[in-house]
C-alpha cells in the first residue's frame, strides 16, 4: 500500500497545533509520518510538544519565518511518503481524508494529484460554506471538469478556471511526491524566466508572502495532465477569524501579490511552452486584476495608486469600462480640491 506523509507548517499556534496533528494521526488509513515545520514561532516547537501522540512527529524549524509556501515545500523535501498532503496548524483532517484521496491515486496511475473538498467550522463558517461552493462550481465549469468515479477529473483546461480565482478546495491537495516536485520546478522556472534570475534558489526566495501558497495550484494545472477534485467535506477549515489573511488590513497585500503572481505568469508565458498556450488569457486576466485594484483604491481614496493600476490596465487591454473608471477617478480626485 502506498504511504502518505502529512505536512503541517506552523507559526505561533501551539494551542491549536496539537489538535491538528492528532486529526492527522486518527485516520482510517493512518499516515506513515507527520512532519511539522515550525516557521519561526516565538516559542520553539519541539518533538516534546507531541509526547503521547498517536505517532512520532518529526519537527523542523526555521529561525526566521519564511512563509507558508516555503514551509510547505520544506516539509515535502523532508518527506518519505509516496504521497504528500498538507494541513494548516489551525485546521483538521476528517477521519477518512487520507483513505479516500489515496484510494483515487492508488486506483489510477495516471492521476497525478487530488484536490480536496473543504468544509468550514467555527463562528464564521456559515459565510465560508456559502461562498466556497459557488466559487468552486465556477472553476469546475470553466475548467471543464468531467465526473468519473465520484470525482471531477480535469485536464490542462483547469488552468482557465483557476486563473480567475483559486477557491479553497484547490488549495488543499494530496499529490504524488514526485509530482509535487515537478510542479514546484515549473514554478521556479517561470520565476527565473520572468525575473531574469540566475538560479532556482534565487527564484525560491521570491515565493514568499500571502497568496503564494494558493499560487501552487495554478502551476499544478499547467504541469499535470490529469488531476481530480474530490468535492467532499474532508478538509475541515477553522473559521474563527484567527487567520491573518482574512483580516481587512491584508487586502492591499492581497491585491499587490495577486498582481505580482499574474505578472510573473504573463512574463514567463513568452518563454515557457506550458504557459504559451494561455498567453492571451493570462494578459487579459492581468489587465482585469489591475482594473479591480484601481477600483478598490478609488473606493479607499488612494487616488495615486488607483491611477497607477488604471494606467497598467490601459496598456494591457484598453476598454470603455476602464475609460469610465478613469472619469470616475478624475471626479473623485477633484472633490477635495473643490472643497478647498
C-alpha positions as CSV (number, residue, x, y, z in Angstrom):
1,X,0.0,0.0,0.0
2,X,1.3,3.5,-0.8
3,X,2.4,5.6,2.1
4,X,1.3,9.2,2.9
5,X,3.3,12.0,4.6
6,X,1.3,14.8,6.3
7,X,3.0,18.2,6.3
8,X,1.9,20.8,9.0
9,X,3.5,24.2,8.8
10,X,3.0,26.2,12.0
11,X,3.7,29.7,13.4
12,X,2.7,30.8,16.9
13,X,-0.4,28.5,17.2
14,X,0.8,26.0,19.8
15,X,-2.7,25.7,21.3
16,X,-4.3,24.6,18.0
17,X,-1.3,22.7,16.6
18,X,-1.7,19.6,18.8
19,X,-5.4,19.2,17.7
20,X,-4.4,19.5,14.0
21,X,-1.7,16.8,14.4
22,X,-4.0,14.4,16.3
23,X,-6.5,14.7,13.4
24,X,-3.8,13.6,11.0
25,X,-2.9,10.5,13.1
26,X,-6.5,9.5,13.8
27,X,-7.3,8.4,10.3
28,X,-9.0,5.3,8.9
29,X,-5.8,4.9,6.9
30,X,-3.0,6.5,9.1
31,X,-0.1,8.3,7.5
32,X,3.4,6.9,7.6
33,X,4.6,10.2,9.2
34,X,3.6,13.7,10.3
35,X,6.1,16.4,9.7
36,X,5.8,19.8,11.5
37,X,7.6,22.8,10.1
38,X,8.0,25.4,12.8
39,X,8.3,28.6,10.7
40,X,10.0,30.8,13.3
41,X,7.5,30.6,16.2
42,X,8.3,32.8,19.1
43,X,8.3,29.8,21.4
44,X,10.1,26.9,19.6
45,X,8.1,23.8,18.8
46,X,9.9,20.5,19.6
47,X,9.1,16.8,19.4
48,X,8.3,17.0,23.2
49,X,5.2,19.0,22.3
50,X,3.7,15.8,20.9
51,X,4.6,13.4,23.7
52,X,1.8,10.8,23.9
53,X,0.7,11.4,20.4
54,X,-0.5,8.5,18.3
55,X,2.7,8.5,16.3
56,X,6.1,10.1,16.0
57,X,6.2,13.7,14.8
58,X,9.3,15.0,13.0
59,X,9.9,18.7,13.6
60,X,11.9,21.1,11.5
61,X,12.5,24.7,12.4
62,X,13.2,28.0,10.6
63,X,14.7,30.6,13.0
64,X,13.0,33.3,10.9
65,X,9.6,33.0,9.3
66,X,9.9,32.1,5.6
67,X,6.2,32.0,4.7
68,X,3.6,29.2,4.2
69,X,4.6,28.3,0.7
70,X,8.2,27.9,1.7
71,X,7.4,25.9,4.8
72,X,5.1,23.5,2.9
73,X,7.8,22.8,0.3
74,X,10.4,22.4,3.1
75,X,8.2,19.7,4.6
76,X,7.9,17.9,1.2
77,X,11.6,17.9,0.8
78,X,11.9,16.0,4.1
79,X,9.0,13.6,3.4
80,X,9.4,9.9,2.8
81,X,5.8,9.0,1.8
82,X,4.7,8.2,-1.7
83,X,2.0,10.9,-1.4
84,X,2.1,14.2,0.4
85,X,-0.8,16.1,1.9
86,X,-0.9,19.4,3.7
87,X,-2.6,20.5,6.9
88,X,-2.6,24.0,8.3
89,X,-1.9,24.3,12.0
90,X,-5.4,25.6,12.8
91,X,-7.4,23.1,10.7
92,X,-8.3,19.4,10.9
93,X,-8.4,16.4,8.6
94,X,-11.7,14.5,8.6
95,X,-11.1,10.8,9.7
96,X,-11.3,9.4,6.1
97,X,-9.4,12.1,4.2
98,X,-6.3,10.0,3.6
99,X,-8.2,6.8,2.8
100,X,-10.5,8.5,0.2
101,X,-7.8,10.6,-1.5
102,X,-5.1,7.9,-1.5
103,X,-7.6,5.4,-2.9
104,X,-8.1,7.6,-6.0
105,X,-4.3,7.8,-6.6
106,X,-3.8,4.1,-5.9
107,X,-6.5,3.2,-8.4
108,X,-5.3,5.3,-11.3
109,X,-1.5,5.6,-12.0
110,X,-2.2,8.4,-14.5
111,X,-3.9,10.6,-11.9
112,X,-1.2,13.0,-10.5
113,X,-2.9,14.7,-7.7
114,X,-6.3,15.1,-5.8
115,X,-7.7,18.5,-4.8
116,X,-9.7,18.1,-1.6
117,X,-13.2,19.3,-0.7
118,X,-13.4,21.7,2.2
119,X,-15.9,22.4,4.9
120,X,-15.7,25.3,7.4
121,X,-16.4,25.1,11.1
122,X,-16.5,27.8,13.7
123,X,-18.3,31.0,14.2
124,X,-17.8,32.4,10.7
125,X,-18.4,29.0,9.0
126,X,-21.8,29.9,7.6
127,X,-20.4,32.5,5.3
128,X,-17.4,30.3,4.3
129,X,-19.7,27.4,3.5
130,X,-21.9,29.6,1.3
131,X,-19.3,31.3,-0.8
132,X,-16.7,28.5,-1.3
133,X,-19.1,26.1,-3.1
134,X,-20.2,28.8,-5.5
135,X,-16.6,29.7,-6.3
136,X,-15.7,26.0,-6.7
137,X,-18.6,25.5,-9.1
138,X,-17.3,28.3,-11.3
139,X,-13.9,26.8,-11.5
140,X,-15.4,23.3,-12.3
141,X,-17.4,24.9,-15.2
142,X,-14.6,27.0,-16.6
143,X,-12.1,24.2,-16.2
144,X,-14.4,21.7,-17.9
145,X,-14.3,19.0,-15.2
146,X,-15.9,15.7,-16.0
147,X,-17.4,13.3,-13.5
148,X,-15.6,10.0,-13.0
149,X,-15.7,7.6,-10.0
150,X,-17.4,10.2,-7.8
151,X,-14.7,12.8,-8.5
152,X,-14.3,15.7,-11.0
153,X,-11.4,14.9,-13.4
154,X,-9.5,17.7,-15.2
155,X,-7.1,18.1,-18.0
156,X,-5.0,21.2,-18.8
157,X,-8.2,23.3,-19.1
158,X,-8.3,23.6,-15.3
159,X,-5.9,26.4,-15.6
160,X,-8.5,28.6,-17.2
161,X,-10.8,28.2,-14.2
162,X,-8.1,28.8,-11.6
163,X,-6.7,31.9,-13.4
164,X,-9.6,33.9,-12.1
165,X,-9.7,32.5,-8.6
166,X,-8.3,29.7,-6.5
167,X,-11.1,28.5,-4.2
168,X,-10.1,26.8,-1.0
169,X,-10.6,23.2,-2.3
170,X,-8.0,23.8,-4.9
171,X,-5.6,25.0,-2.2
172,X,-5.9,21.6,-0.3
173,X,-4.2,18.8,-2.2
174,X,-2.8,15.3,-1.9
175,X,-0.1,14.8,-4.6
176,X,2.4,12.1,-5.6
177,X,5.6,13.3,-4.1
178,X,7.4,13.4,-7.4
179,X,4.5,15.4,-8.9
180,X,4.8,18.0,-6.1
181,X,8.5,18.5,-7.1
182,X,7.6,18.6,-10.8
183,X,5.0,21.4,-10.2
184,X,7.4,23.3,-7.9
185,X,10.2,23.1,-10.6
186,X,7.9,24.6,-13.2
187,X,7.0,27.5,-10.8
188,X,10.7,28.2,-10.1
189,X,11.5,28.0,-13.8
190,X,8.7,30.5,-14.5
191,X,10.1,32.9,-11.9
192,X,13.6,32.6,-13.3
193,X,12.4,33.4,-16.8
194,X,10.1,36.2,-15.7
195,X,12.5,37.9,-13.4
196,X,15.8,37.0,-15.1
197,X,17.1,35.2,-12.0
198,X,20.3,33.2,-12.0
199,X,19.2,30.1,-10.2
200,X,16.2,28.2,-8.8
201,X,17.4,29.2,-5.3
202,X,17.0,32.9,-6.2
203,X,13.6,32.2,-7.6
204,X,12.5,30.3,-4.5
205,X,13.4,33.4,-2.4
206,X,10.7,35.3,-4.3
207,X,8.0,32.9,-3.4
208,X,7.0,34.3,-0.1
209,X,4.1,36.0,1.5
210,X,0.3,35.9,1.3
211,X,-1.3,34.0,-1.6
212,X,1.9,32.3,-2.6
213,X,0.6,29.0,-1.2
214,X,-2.5,29.2,-3.4
215,X,-0.4,30.0,-6.4
216,X,0.9,26.4,-6.5
217,X,-2.5,25.2,-7.8
218,X,-2.0,27.4,-11.0
219,X,1.3,25.7,-11.8
220,X,-0.2,22.3,-10.9
221,X,-2.9,22.9,-13.6
222,X,-0.2,23.7,-16.1
223,X,2.2,20.8,-15.2
224,X,-0.3,18.0,-14.7
225,X,-2.2,16.1,-17.4
226,X,-4.8,14.6,-15.1
227,X,-6.0,15.9,-11.8
228,X,-9.1,15.3,-9.7
229,X,-11.3,17.2,-7.3
230,X,-12.9,15.1,-4.6
231,X,-15.5,17.6,-3.5
232,X,-16.5,16.1,-0.2
233,X,-16.1,17.6,3.3
234,X,-12.8,16.0,4.0
235,X,-10.6,19.0,4.9
236,X,-12.1,20.9,7.9
237,X,-11.2,24.6,7.9
238,X,-11.4,26.6,11.1
239,X,-13.4,29.9,10.5
240,X,-12.9,31.8,13.8
241,X,-11.2,34.9,12.4
242,X,-7.8,33.6,13.5
243,X,-6.2,33.7,10.1
244,X,-4.2,36.8,9.2
245,X,-5.2,36.5,5.5
246,X,-8.8,37.1,6.4
247,X,-8.1,40.4,8.1
248,X,-9.2,43.6,6.4
249,X,-5.7,45.1,6.8
250,X,-4.4,42.3,4.5
251,X,-6.5,43.4,1.5
252,X,-3.8,45.7,0.0
253,X,-1.2,42.9,0.3
254,X,-3.6,40.5,-1.4
255,X,-4.1,43.0,-4.3
256,X,-0.4,43.6,-4.7
257,X,0.6,39.9,-4.6
258,X,-2.2,38.8,-6.8
259,X,-0.9,41.2,-9.5
260,X,2.7,40.0,-8.9
261,X,1.7,36.4,-9.4
262,X,-0.1,37.2,-12.7
263,X,2.8,39.4,-13.8
264,X,5.2,36.5,-13.5
265,X,2.8,34.3,-15.4
266,X,2.5,36.9,-18.2
267,X,6.2,37.4,-18.5
268,X,7.0,33.7,-18.3
269,X,4.4,32.9,-21.0
270,X,6.8,34.4,-23.6
271,X,9.4,31.7,-22.7
272,X,7.7,28.5,-21.4
273,X,5.6,26.2,-23.6
274,X,3.4,25.2,-20.7
275,X,2.2,28.8,-20.4
276,X,2.4,29.9,-24.1
277,X,-1.0,28.3,-25.0
278,X,-2.6,30.6,-22.4
279,X,-0.7,33.7,-23.1
280,X,-3.7,35.9,-24.2
281,X,-5.8,34.7,-21.3
282,X,-3.1,35.5,-18.8
283,X,-2.7,39.0,-20.3
284,X,-6.4,39.6,-20.1
285,X,-6.6,38.3,-16.6
286,X,-3.7,40.6,-15.5
287,X,-5.4,43.6,-17.1
288,X,-8.6,42.7,-15.1
289,X,-6.5,42.4,-11.9
290,X,-5.2,46.0,-12.5
291,X,-8.7,47.2,-13.1
292,X,-10.0,45.6,-9.9
293,X,-7.1,47.1,-8.0
294,X,-7.8,50.6,-9.4
295,X,-11.5,50.3,-8.4
296,X,-10.5,49.2,-4.9
297,X,-8.1,52.1,-4.4
298,X,-10.6,54.6,-5.6
299,X,-13.0,53.3,-3.0
300,X,-10.3,53.7,-0.4
301,X,-9.5,57.2,-1.5
302,X,-6.0,56.2,-2.7
303,X,-6.2,58.0,-6.0
304,X,-2.5,57.9,-7.0
305,X,-2.4,54.1,-6.5
306,X,-5.7,53.9,-8.5
307,X,-4.2,55.9,-11.4
308,X,-1.1,53.7,-11.5
309,X,-3.2,50.5,-11.8
310,X,-5.6,52.0,-14.3
311,X,-2.6,53.0,-16.5
312,X,-1.4,49.5,-16.4
313,X,-4.8,48.3,-17.3
314,X,-5.0,50.6,-20.3
315,X,-1.6,49.4,-21.6
316,X,-2.7,45.8,-21.5
317,X,-6.3,46.0,-22.6
318,X,-7.9,49.4,-23.1
319,X,-11.7,49.3,-22.8
320,X,-14.8,51.5,-22.5
321,X,-15.2,50.2,-18.9
322,X,-11.7,51.4,-18.0
323,X,-12.4,54.8,-19.6
324,X,-15.5,55.2,-17.4
325,X,-13.5,54.3,-14.3
326,X,-10.9,56.9,-15.3
327,X,-13.7,59.6,-15.4
328,X,-14.9,58.4,-12.0
329,X,-11.3,58.7,-10.7
330,X,-11.0,62.2,-12.1
331,X,-14.2,63.3,-10.4
332,X,-13.3,61.7,-7.1
333,X,-9.8,63.3,-7.2
334,X,-11.2,66.7,-7.9
335,X,-13.7,66.7,-5.0
336,X,-11.1,67.6,-2.3
337,X,-9.8,70.4,-4.4
338,X,-13.2,71.9,-4.9
339,X,-13.9,71.6,-1.2
340,X,-10.8,73.8,-0.6
